[in-house]
Amino acid sequence: MSDTHGIVNVDVALRRQVDALTLRFPDVDKAELEQLVHATYDRLKDEAAVESHLVSMTEGQVTDALRARGEEVHVRSEDAAE
C-alpha cells in the first residue's frame, strides 16, 4: 500500500500540477514543465520517508526553480487586484 494519504493516482495529480504551472508560466514549454515536474517528484520521492506532501512540494520546488532562472509568473487579473 502506498503512503500518499488520499492521492489515488499520482500521475493524475502530477498532470494537474503541470496544467497549473502551464497557466502560471505560459512562456515555458509544456514538455519542459512535464519533465521538471516528474524529475522533481522522482527526486523528492527517492529522498522521502513519508510521501504525503510530495505533490505539493513538487509544485513549490518547480516554481522556485523557474523563478530562480528568471521566468515570469503570470497571475489571473482577479488575483492581482487583491
Sequence and secondary structure as in RCSB ss.txt:
>XXXX:A:sequence
MSDTHGIVNVDVALRRQVDALTLRFPDVDKAELEQLVHATYDRLKDEAAVESHLVSMTEGQVTDALRARGEEVHV
RSEDAAE
>XXXX:A:secstr
    TT S HHHHHHHHHHHHHHH TTS HHHHHHHHHHHHHHHHHH S  TTHHHHHHHHHHHHHHHTT     
 HHHHT 
